[in-house]
């Protein structure tokens, strides 16, 4: 969305002696929600231009915040009436509730995030009022910041941890309330100051910043990041066998650039990353051990343990295990499947709509043996998601991976570290190769890089090859028992 126009009287209309707001509604918002409503209008209840501009700034900011929520939700709705300015200002528009009801998911933002965002908004309005020379209005906004920040502190006392979204919102609110610059806030300001960066570059720098925040355990104030912590972060990078040396050095280079920007603008006094790029070593490059495919005997053990053992997450682990075994799909892809992504017709069809790259986005068939399990999962779903009980602060995929890893360790101990959920993927590819499945079909099913031209292989042909894959007699028997157990219990 475009930024607010720079003229003093932007979006202001004088009707009689009182100023009104007339803010155009973006086309995409009209398509999704507001239909034929071209403007948000309403009285600002003042005759004085300076006061009207202050109220205008608040109204426009809150409207744009609501527009963003509607666009991000990307669901088409038909409200019973037009949105009024009074509803938006009082947060009684009902947009969040309508989106939540339509999608079957929680509202796009939490109450904590909304309060933090409001504190940030009041800070921006206070700055704008100061630039206009309206000290009285600026003081009013600052008072709102104090009240909002006190509310945030009350909420923090009862929250064991913040989600990524809440962490970012709180960092911005902290800056508005007290001028404290956290790692996330400094990164945002650095990226805003370098709008010429390509989008991928901006995303990479933000990702590297988040990696540091995750390592430290919170979005710390930049002046509190010590040289010792910087050194420990470099050591942690060196131990990461998945990252290449160049990628590790890029992480440090980006953090160095972000802190240097902070130094130049007096946001931090020192840069703990200077020279640390040279501390990235090559000793671990290429040393990662191969992840092994699950053996038949191990798959049987997994299935029997899910029937035998008293695991509170069986309802989640059983479908993860069976879908992974018969499809090789990544756990992050399975975790995000919604009921709308699945069709149980003659051929089971699933639509994977997002993932690590373009090849991940695909429409594929699943093995017919999964149909009874999938039908029960669809029947039991109460949140629109296929796999139950995998909501987590860091994401459904990460939660599912953690649950499976915990189950595996409890069953086999710590001596099978090379065997992970990803080992189902390796096993699937080995069995596909054993059945002489053409490589382009395997690539389609697994989400590997697709050929440049054509639409790929049909669902019917995919199913034909899936049926040719042989898991082994013992595995087939264990799977049959596990599916029967699931259907009887859930």
C-alpha positions as CSV (number, residue, x, y, z in Angstrom):
1,X,0.0,0.0,0.0
2,X,1.1,3.5,-0.7
3,X,2.3,5.8,2.1
4,X,0.2,8.7,3.2
5,X,0.3,11.7,0.9
6,X,2.6,14.5,2.2
7,X,0.3,17.5,1.9
8,X,-1.0,18.8,5.2
9,X,-4.7,18.4,4.2
10,X,-4.4,15.0,2.7
11,X,-7.6,12.9,3.2
12,X,-9.3,15.9,4.9
13,X,-12.6,17.3,3.8
14,X,-14.3,20.3,5.4
15,X,-18.0,19.9,5.6
16,X,-19.6,22.9,7.1
17,X,-17.1,24.0,9.7
18,X,-16.1,20.4,10.8
19,X,-13.3,18.3,9.2
20,X,-14.0,14.8,8.0
21,X,-11.8,12.0,6.9
22,X,-12.1,10.6,3.4
23,X,-9.5,7.8,2.9
24,X,-9.6,5.7,-0.3
25,X,-9.9,1.9,0.2
26,X,-7.2,-0.1,-1.8
27,X,-8.6,-2.1,-4.7
28,X,-7.4,-5.5,-3.2
29,X,-9.2,-4.7,0.1
30,X,-12.4,-4.0,-1.8
31,X,-12.1,-7.3,-3.7
32,X,-11.6,-9.3,-0.5
33,X,-13.8,-7.6,2.0
34,X,-15.3,-4.1,1.5
35,X,-16.7,-4.8,-2.0
36,X,-18.2,-1.5,-3.3
37,X,-17.0,0.7,-0.4
38,X,-14.5,3.1,-2.0
39,X,-13.8,5.3,1.0
40,X,-13.5,5.1,4.8
41,X,-15.3,8.3,5.9
42,X,-16.2,9.9,9.2
43,X,-16.2,13.1,11.2
44,X,-13.0,14.1,13.0
45,X,-15.2,16.3,15.3
46,X,-13.0,19.4,15.2
47,X,-12.9,22.7,13.4
48,X,-9.2,23.3,13.8
49,X,-6.8,22.1,11.1
50,X,-3.9,21.2,13.4
51,X,-6.2,19.0,15.6
52,X,-7.8,17.5,12.5
53,X,-4.3,16.5,11.1
54,X,-3.5,14.8,14.4
55,X,-6.7,12.8,14.4
56,X,-6.3,12.2,10.7
57,X,-2.9,10.6,11.3
58,X,-4.3,8.2,13.9
59,X,-7.3,7.3,11.8
60,X,-5.2,6.6,8.6
61,X,-2.7,4.5,10.5
62,X,-5.4,2.4,12.1
63,X,-7.2,2.0,8.8
64,X,-4.0,0.9,7.1
65,X,-3.3,-1.6,9.9
66,X,-6.7,-3.1,9.2
67,X,-6.2,-3.1,5.5
68,X,-3.0,-5.1,5.9
69,X,-4.7,-7.7,8.1
70,X,-7.4,-8.2,5.4
71,X,-4.8,-8.5,2.6
72,X,-2.6,-10.9,4.6
73,X,-5.5,-13.1,5.4
74,X,-6.4,-13.4,1.7
75,X,-9.9,-14.6,2.3
76,X,-13.0,-13.2,0.5
77,X,-15.8,-12.2,2.8
78,X,-19.0,-10.1,2.6
79,X,-19.6,-7.9,5.6
80,X,-23.1,-7.1,6.7
81,X,-22.5,-3.3,6.5
82,X,-19.9,-0.8,5.5
83,X,-17.0,-0.2,7.8
84,X,-17.3,3.0,9.7
85,X,-14.4,5.2,11.0
86,X,-15.8,5.0,14.5
87,X,-15.7,1.2,14.5
88,X,-12.1,1.2,13.3
89,X,-10.9,3.7,15.9
90,X,-12.7,1.8,18.7
91,X,-11.4,-1.6,17.4
92,X,-15.0,-2.9,17.1
93,X,-15.0,-3.5,13.4
94,X,-15.3,-7.3,13.7
95,X,-12.8,-7.9,11.0
96,X,-10.6,-10.2,13.0
97,X,-13.5,-12.2,14.2
98,X,-14.9,-12.5,10.7
99,X,-11.6,-13.7,9.3
100,X,-11.1,-16.1,12.1
101,X,-14.6,-17.6,11.6
102,X,-14.1,-17.9,7.8
103,X,-10.7,-19.6,8.0
104,X,-11.2,-21.7,11.1
105,X,-7.9,-20.4,12.4
106,X,-7.0,-18.1,15.2
107,X,-7.1,-14.3,14.5
108,X,-4.1,-13.1,12.5
109,X,-2.6,-11.3,15.4
110,X,-2.7,-11.9,19.2
111,X,-4.0,-9.4,21.7
112,X,-0.3,-8.8,22.8
113,X,0.7,-8.1,19.2
114,X,-2.2,-5.7,18.8
115,X,-1.3,-3.7,22.0
116,X,2.4,-3.6,21.0
117,X,1.5,-2.4,17.5
118,X,-0.7,0.3,19.0
119,X,2.1,1.5,21.2
120,X,4.4,1.7,18.1
121,X,1.6,3.6,16.2
122,X,1.3,6.1,19.0
123,X,5.1,6.7,18.9
124,X,5.0,7.4,15.2
125,X,2.1,9.8,15.7
126,X,4.0,11.5,18.5
127,X,7.0,12.0,16.2
128,X,4.7,13.5,13.4
129,X,3.1,15.9,15.9
130,X,6.5,17.0,17.1
131,X,7.6,17.8,13.5
132,X,4.4,19.9,13.1
133,X,5.3,21.7,16.3
134,X,2.1,20.5,18.0
135,X,3.6,19.8,21.4
136,X,0.2,19.4,23.2
137,X,-0.8,16.6,20.7
138,X,2.6,15.0,20.9
139,X,2.3,14.9,24.7
140,X,-1.1,13.2,24.4
141,X,0.3,10.5,22.2
142,X,3.2,10.0,24.7
143,X,0.7,9.5,27.5
144,X,-1.0,6.8,25.4
145,X,2.4,5.1,24.9
146,X,3.0,5.0,28.6
147,X,-0.4,3.4,29.2
148,X,0.0,0.9,26.4
149,X,3.5,-0.1,27.5
150,X,2.4,-0.7,31.1
151,X,-0.3,-3.0,29.7
152,X,2.3,-4.9,27.8
153,X,4.4,-5.4,30.9
154,X,1.3,-6.8,32.7
155,X,0.9,-9.3,29.8
156,X,4.6,-10.2,29.8
157,X,4.3,-11.3,33.4
158,X,1.9,-14.0,32.5
159,X,3.5,-15.2,29.2
160,X,6.1,-18.0,29.3
161,X,7.4,-17.0,25.9
162,X,6.6,-14.8,22.9
163,X,5.9,-16.0,19.4
164,X,8.1,-14.6,16.6
165,X,5.4,-12.1,15.6
166,X,5.0,-11.0,19.2
167,X,8.7,-10.6,19.7
168,X,9.0,-8.3,16.6
169,X,6.0,-6.2,17.7
170,X,7.3,-5.9,21.2
171,X,10.8,-4.8,20.0
172,X,9.2,-1.9,18.0
173,X,7.0,-1.0,21.0
174,X,10.1,-1.0,23.3
175,X,11.7,1.5,20.9
176,X,8.6,3.7,20.9
177,X,8.3,3.6,24.6
178,X,11.9,4.2,25.7
179,X,14.1,4.6,22.7
180,X,15.7,1.1,23.3
181,X,17.0,-0.4,20.1
182,X,16.8,-4.2,19.9
183,X,18.4,-6.4,17.3
184,X,15.1,-6.8,15.4
185,X,14.4,-3.0,15.5
186,X,18.0,-2.2,14.4
187,X,17.7,-4.7,11.5
188,X,14.4,-3.1,10.4
189,X,15.9,0.4,10.4
190,X,19.0,-0.8,8.5
191,X,16.8,-2.5,5.8
192,X,14.5,0.6,5.6
193,X,17.6,2.8,5.0
194,X,18.7,0.5,2.2
195,X,15.6,0.3,0.0
196,X,17.8,-0.4,-3.0
197,X,18.5,-3.9,-1.8
198,X,16.8,-6.7,-3.8
199,X,14.0,-8.4,-1.9
200,X,16.0,-11.6,-1.5
201,X,18.8,-9.6,0.1
202,X,16.5,-8.0,2.6
203,X,15.0,-11.4,3.5
204,X,18.5,-12.9,3.9
205,X,19.7,-10.2,6.2
206,X,16.4,-10.4,8.3
207,X,16.9,-14.2,8.5
208,X,20.4,-13.8,9.7
209,X,19.3,-11.4,12.4
210,X,16.6,-13.8,13.5
211,X,19.2,-16.6,13.8
212,X,21.1,-14.5,16.3
213,X,17.9,-13.7,18.2
214,X,17.1,-17.4,18.4
215,X,20.6,-18.2,19.6
216,X,20.5,-15.5,22.3
217,X,17.0,-16.6,23.4
218,X,15.4,-13.2,23.0
219,X,15.5,-10.0,21.0
220,X,18.1,-8.3,23.1
221,X,18.9,-4.6,23.2
222,X,21.9,-4.2,20.9
223,X,24.1,-2.5,23.4
224,X,23.7,-5.5,25.7
225,X,25.1,-8.0,23.1
226,X,28.6,-8.7,24.5
227,X,31.8,-9.7,22.7
228,X,31.6,-13.0,24.6
229,X,28.1,-13.7,23.2
230,X,29.3,-12.8,19.7
231,X,32.2,-15.2,20.1
232,X,29.9,-18.0,21.2
233,X,27.6,-17.4,18.3
234,X,30.5,-17.7,15.9
235,X,31.5,-21.0,17.6
236,X,27.9,-22.2,17.2
237,X,28.0,-21.3,13.5
238,X,31.2,-23.3,13.1
239,X,29.5,-26.4,14.5
240,X,26.6,-26.2,12.1
241,X,27.4,-28.9,9.6
242,X,24.5,-28.0,7.3
243,X,25.8,-24.5,6.4
244,X,28.6,-24.0,3.9
245,X,31.5,-21.7,5.0
246,X,30.4,-19.0,2.6
247,X,26.9,-18.9,4.1
248,X,28.4,-18.8,7.7
249,X,30.6,-15.8,6.7
250,X,27.6,-14.1,5.1
251,X,25.8,-14.3,8.4
252,X,28.6,-12.5,10.2
253,X,29.1,-10.0,7.4
254,X,25.4,-9.1,7.6
255,X,25.5,-8.7,11.4
256,X,28.6,-6.6,11.0
257,X,26.9,-4.3,8.5
258,X,23.8,-3.9,10.7
259,X,25.8,-3.0,13.8
260,X,28.0,-0.6,11.7
261,X,24.8,1.2,10.6
262,X,23.8,1.4,14.3
263,X,27.2,2.9,15.2
264,X,27.0,5.5,12.4
265,X,23.6,6.6,13.7
266,X,24.5,6.5,17.4
267,X,22.2,3.6,18.1
268,X,25.0,1.5,19.6
269,X,28.4,2.3,21.0
270,X,30.4,-0.6,19.7
271,X,30.4,-3.4,17.1
272,X,31.1,-6.9,18.5
273,X,31.2,-8.4,15.0
274,X,34.2,-6.5,13.6
275,X,36.8,-9.0,12.3
276,X,34.8,-12.1,13.4
277,X,34.3,-13.2,9.8
278,X,37.8,-14.5,9.9
279,X,36.9,-16.8,12.8
280,X,34.7,-18.9,10.6
281,X,36.7,-22.1,9.9
282,X,36.5,-24.7,7.2
283,X,37.2,-27.7,9.5
284,X,33.6,-28.9,9.5
285,X,32.9,-28.5,5.8
286,X,31.7,-31.7,4.1
287,X,31.9,-33.7,7.4
288,X,28.2,-34.2,7.9
289,X,27.2,-37.8,8.1
290,X,24.6,-39.1,5.7
291,X,21.1,-39.5,7.0
292,X,20.1,-43.1,6.6
293,X,16.8,-44.5,5.3
294,X,14.7,-46.3,7.8
295,X,15.1,-50.1,7.7
296,X,12.1,-52.5,7.6
297,X,12.8,-53.7,11.1
298,X,12.9,-50.1,12.4
299,X,9.7,-49.2,10.7
300,X,8.0,-52.2,12.3
301,X,9.4,-51.1,15.7
302,X,8.0,-47.6,15.2
303,X,4.6,-48.9,14.3
304,X,4.4,-51.4,17.2
305,X,5.6,-48.8,19.7
306,X,2.8,-46.4,18.6
307,X,0.3,-49.1,19.4
308,X,2.0,-50.4,22.5
309,X,3.5,-47.4,24.3
310,X,1.5,-44.9,26.3
311,X,2.4,-41.7,24.3
312,X,0.1,-38.7,24.8
313,X,0.8,-37.5,21.2
314,X,-0.2,-40.8,19.4
315,X,-3.1,-39.0,17.6
316,X,-0.5,-36.8,16.0
317,X,2.5,-39.2,15.6
318,X,0.6,-42.0,13.9
319,X,-0.6,-40.0,10.9
320,X,2.8,-38.3,10.6
321,X,4.5,-41.7,10.5
322,X,2.2,-43.3,8.0
323,X,2.0,-40.3,5.6
324,X,5.8,-39.9,5.7
325,X,6.3,-43.7,5.1
326,X,4.0,-43.9,2.0
327,X,4.8,-40.5,0.5
328,X,8.3,-39.2,1.5
329,X,6.7,-35.7,2.0
330,X,8.6,-33.3,4.2
331,X,7.1,-33.0,7.7
332,X,6.8,-29.2,7.3
333,X,4.6,-29.8,4.2
334,X,2.4,-32.4,6.0
335,X,2.0,-30.1,9.0
336,X,0.6,-27.3,6.9
337,X,-2.0,-29.3,5.0
338,X,-5.5,-28.1,5.4
339,X,-8.7,-29.9,4.6
340,X,-9.1,-27.8,1.5
341,X,-5.8,-29.2,0.2
342,X,-7.1,-32.8,0.1
343,X,-9.5,-34.6,-2.2
344,X,-10.5,-38.2,-1.5
345,X,-12.0,-39.2,-4.8
346,X,-11.0,-42.2,-6.9
347,X,-7.4,-41.0,-6.5
348,X,-6.2,-39.3,-3.4
349,X,-5.0,-35.8,-4.4
350,X,-3.2,-33.3,-2.2
351,X,-2.2,-29.8,-3.0
352,X,1.0,-28.6,-1.4
353,X,0.8,-24.8,-1.8
354,X,4.0,-23.6,-0.2
355,X,7.5,-24.7,0.8
356,X,11.2,-24.2,0.6
357,X,11.3,-23.6,-3.2
358,X,9.1,-23.5,-6.3
359,X,9.4,-27.3,-6.9
360,X,7.8,-27.9,-3.4
361,X,4.6,-26.4,-4.6
362,X,2.9,-29.3,-6.3
363,X,-0.2,-31.4,-6.8
364,X,0.4,-35.1,-6.2
365,X,-1.3,-38.4,-5.6
366,X,-1.1,-40.4,-2.3
367,X,-1.0,-44.1,-1.8
368,X,-4.6,-45.6,-1.6
369,X,-3.7,-47.3,1.7
370,X,-3.9,-43.9,3.4
371,X,-7.5,-43.2,2.4
372,X,-9.2,-44.6,5.6
373,X,-6.7,-42.7,7.8
374,X,-7.1,-39.5,5.9
375,X,-10.9,-39.8,5.9
376,X,-10.8,-40.1,9.7
377,X,-8.4,-37.2,10.1
378,X,-10.8,-35.0,8.0
379,X,-13.8,-36.2,10.0
380,X,-12.1,-35.4,13.3
381,X,-10.6,-32.0,12.4
382,X,-11.9,-29.1,14.4
383,X,-9.5,-26.4,13.1
384,X,-9.4,-26.9,9.4
385,X,-5.9,-28.6,9.6
386,X,-5.3,-32.2,8.7
387,X,-2.8,-33.2,11.4
388,X,-4.1,-32.5,15.0
389,X,-2.4,-31.0,18.0
390,X,0.7,-29.5,16.2
391,X,0.3,-25.8,16.9
392,X,3.6,-24.4,18.3
393,X,5.1,-21.0,18.9
394,X,7.8,-21.7,16.3
395,X,5.4,-23.2,13.7
396,X,3.5,-26.5,13.1
397,X,6.3,-28.1,11.2
398,X,8.9,-27.5,13.9
399,X,6.5,-28.7,16.5
400,X,5.8,-31.9,14.5
401,X,9.5,-32.6,14.0
402,X,10.2,-32.1,17.7
403,X,7.5,-34.6,18.7
404,X,8.8,-37.2,16.3
405,X,12.4,-36.8,17.4
406,X,11.3,-37.1,21.0
407,X,9.4,-40.3,20.3
408,X,12.3,-41.7,18.3
409,X,14.8,-41.0,21.1
410,X,12.5,-42.6,23.7
411,X,12.2,-45.7,21.6
412,X,15.8,-46.2,20.3
413,X,17.9,-44.0,22.6
414,X,20.6,-41.6,21.3
415,X,22.6,-44.0,19.2
416,X,20.5,-43.5,16.0
417,X,21.2,-39.8,15.5
418,X,21.5,-40.2,11.7
419,X,17.9,-41.5,11.6
420,X,15.3,-38.6,11.6
421,X,11.9,-38.0,10.1
422,X,13.7,-37.1,6.9
423,X,14.8,-40.7,6.8
424,X,11.3,-41.6,5.5
425,X,12.1,-39.4,2.5
426,X,15.4,-41.3,1.9
427,X,13.5,-44.7,2.3
428,X,10.8,-43.6,-0.2
429,X,13.4,-42.7,-2.8
430,X,15.2,-46.0,-2.3
431,X,12.0,-48.0,-2.7
432,X,11.0,-45.9,-5.7
433,X,14.3,-46.7,-7.4
434,X,14.0,-50.4,-6.5
435,X,10.6,-50.4,-8.2
436,X,12.2,-48.7,-11.3
437,X,10.0,-45.7,-10.9
438,X,11.0,-43.0,-13.5
439,X,13.1,-40.3,-12.0
440,X,10.8,-37.5,-13.2
441,X,7.9,-39.1,-11.3
442,X,9.9,-39.5,-8.1
443,X,11.0,-35.8,-8.4
444,X,7.3,-34.8,-8.8
445,X,6.2,-36.7,-5.7
446,X,9.1,-35.6,-3.5
447,X,9.1,-32.0,-4.7
448,X,12.5,-32.0,-6.4
449,X,13.4,-29.6,-9.2
450,X,10.9,-30.2,-12.1
451,X,11.6,-30.1,-15.8
452,X,11.4,-26.7,-17.4
453,X,8.6,-27.5,-19.8
454,X,5.2,-29.3,-19.6
455,X,2.7,-29.9,-16.8
456,X,4.3,-33.0,-15.4
457,X,2.9,-36.5,-14.9
458,X,-0.8,-37.2,-14.3
459,X,-2.3,-38.2,-10.9
460,X,-3.4,-41.6,-12.4
461,X,0.2,-42.4,-13.5
462,X,1.6,-41.3,-10.1
463,X,-0.9,-43.7,-8.4
464,X,0.1,-46.5,-10.7
465,X,3.7,-46.2,-9.7
466,X,2.9,-45.8,-6.0
467,X,1.1,-49.1,-6.1
468,X,4.2,-50.8,-7.5
469,X,6.3,-49.8,-4.5
470,X,6.8,-52.6,-2.1
471,X,7.4,-51.8,1.6
472,X,7.9,-55.5,2.6
473,X,5.6,-58.1,4.2
474,X,6.4,-57.3,7.8
475,X,6.0,-53.6,7.2
476,X,2.7,-54.1,5.5
477,X,1.4,-56.1,8.4
478,X,2.6,-53.5,11.0
479,X,1.0,-50.7,9.0
480,X,-2.3,-52.6,8.7
481,X,-2.4,-53.1,12.5
482,X,-1.5,-49.4,13.1
483,X,-4.2,-48.1,10.8
484,X,-6.7,-50.4,12.4
485,X,-5.6,-49.2,15.9
486,X,-6.0,-45.6,14.9
487,X,-9.5,-46.1,13.4
488,X,-10.7,-47.9,16.5
489,X,-9.2,-45.4,19.0
490,X,-9.8,-42.1,17.3
